[in-house]
Amino acid sequence: MRKTAVLTLATLLFALPGVTAEVRPEVRAKAAGILDALKRIEEERGRPAAALRSLTFTEAEFNAYVVCRLDAENEPFVKVAEFKLLADDHIEGRITIDLGDRRSSGLLPKRQDLLFSAGIETRDGKIKISMDKLFLGTQPIAPAVVDVIIGVVSRLQGVEPTSLEDWYDLPPGVRKLESRAGQVVVYY
């Protein structure tokens, strides 16, 4: 569940439509630009500091990248992650969590949608998500409640809990992100 919160809500900053057992070739092709760019950015990060450069990607590319990341991470809980990139560093999204046969102490149904709107803040290669609105299914929920759920499920799974308010590392070499309507701008 820790990776679920981090990957989906923070690295959010790269999340997307429908995850399946195997990522379809057309989804991989759509994500290829971001995957290649991140690889180049990581390889170049040891070079002397230069002026800040940027690359812009579409919402569809961003969502395809997330599908590929969830697949690569072999994420057991997140089944779908879809994001709408808005102006002024705001996002909206839906994350479908499926706990399968794992016990959740009755806190969550086995499969549930998390819907949200949030602001993002990035600096020094890290990102923080500030929830504006959060819903579990159709019920409004306070982010603090999600933190409690993450804590309980994390303990049940034997991993260290995290918080929605934590700062998380961006991909290596990425210094900051910016969201615009239908786009993400990667600064490196």
N, C-alpha and C positions, 0 to 999 in steps of 0.2 A: 504494500500500500504506500510505502514511503516513495518508491520510484513512481508510483502512480501520481501522487500529488506533485512531485517534482517535475516529472516528465510532462505531464499533461497540463498542469496549471502554471508551471514556470517555464519550462522549456516549451512550453506553451508556445513558446516563441519559436515554435516550429511544429504545430500539430495539425491533424487532418482527418479527411473523410474516411469512412468505413475501413476498419482493419479486418482482414481475413487471414486464414491460415497461411495463404501465400499471396504476396503482393502481385497484382496483375502487372504485366509488362508495360502497359500504357501509363500506369501510376508511377512506376519506376522511371519511365522516360520523362514524365512531367517533373519529377523530383531531381532529375540528373543535374540540372543547372545549379541548384542549391548545393547538392552533394559535392559536385566538382569545385564549386567556389569555396566551400568550407575547407576542402582538402588543400586548395591553393593557399588560402588565408593561413591555415595552420603551418604550412611549409614556409611561408614568408615571414612568420612572426619573429624569427630570430634576426632578421635584417635590421639595420639601423632605423630608428624611428623616422618616419616620413610624415608628410601631411596626411591627415585623415582622408581615407578614400571610402567610397560607398558603392554598393550594388543594390539594385532594386529588383524585387521578385513579386509576382502576382500572388493573390490569395490562393488560387488553384495550385500554384507551385508549392507554396508554403504548406498547404494541407496535404499534398502528395508527399512532401518531405516528412511530415509527421507520421503518416502511415508507414513509411519506410523506417523511421526511427523506432516506432513501436514494434515493428516486426524484428528489427535488428536487436532490440533490447529483450525480445521474447517476453514482452509485457503480459503477465498472466491476468490482470484485472481489467485493463482498459480495452474495450472492444471497439469503440468508435470514439473519435475525437474530431470535431468539426469546429472551425473557427471563422469568424467574420472579422476582418481587419477594418477598423474604423479610423477616422482622422484623429489627430491629436493624441496619439499613443493610447487609444482605447480599443478594446476587443470585446466580442461577445462569443460565446461558445456553448457547445453541448458535448459532454463527455459521458459515454455509457460505461458504467462499471458493472462487471459481472464477477461476483465472488465465487460462482460455481458451487462446489461442494464444501468450500471452506466455511468455517464457522465465523459468524460475525456477531455473536452474542445477541442476536435479534435486533441489533441497532439499525441494520439496513436489510431491505429485501435482497435476495440474491442478485437481481439485476435492476439497476436504477440509473436514471439520467440525472446528471448534474448540469443545470443550466446556469449561466452566469454572464454578467457584464463586469468588466474590470478595466482599470488603468494599469499601464505598465511603466515602470521606471527603470532605466538602465544607467549604469555608470561603472567605469573601471572594470569592464569585462564581466559584470554581474547584472542580474535582473531581479526585480521584485514586482510582485503582482498585488495590486490593491483592489479588493473586491468592492464593487459598487452594489451589485445585487447578486444573490445566490439562491437557487431553488434546487431542492431535491424532489425530482418529479415536478409536481405542481405546487408544492408547499414551500413558501419562503423559509429560508434557514439562515441563521447567523453564521458567519465564517468561523467563529469560536466553536460552534457545535461541530463543524467539519473537522476542526483541529482535534477535538475530543474523539471523534470517530476514528480519525487517522491514528491517534495514539492508541486506542483500544485495539484496533485491527493490527497495528504494527506490533504491539506486544504479543498478540495471539500468533502472529507470524514469526516472531523472534527477530524483528529488525528494529533499528533505532527510529523513534518517531521524529517527525519534522512538523513544521508549521507552514500554513499558507503565507504567513508574513515574513518568512525567511528570505534572504538574498541567495540566489543560486548562480552558479557559474554559467556563462554563455559558452558556446563552442570556442575552442582554443584560437586565439588571435582576434576574435570578434570583440570590439571595444564597446559598442552599444548598438541598440536597435531602435527603430522608429516605425510606428504604424501610421499609415495613411489609408484613406478609403480604398480598400481592395488591394493594398500593397504593404510589403514590409521592406524597410531599407536597412541594410546591414552595413555598419561602419567598422572599418578595420584599419 
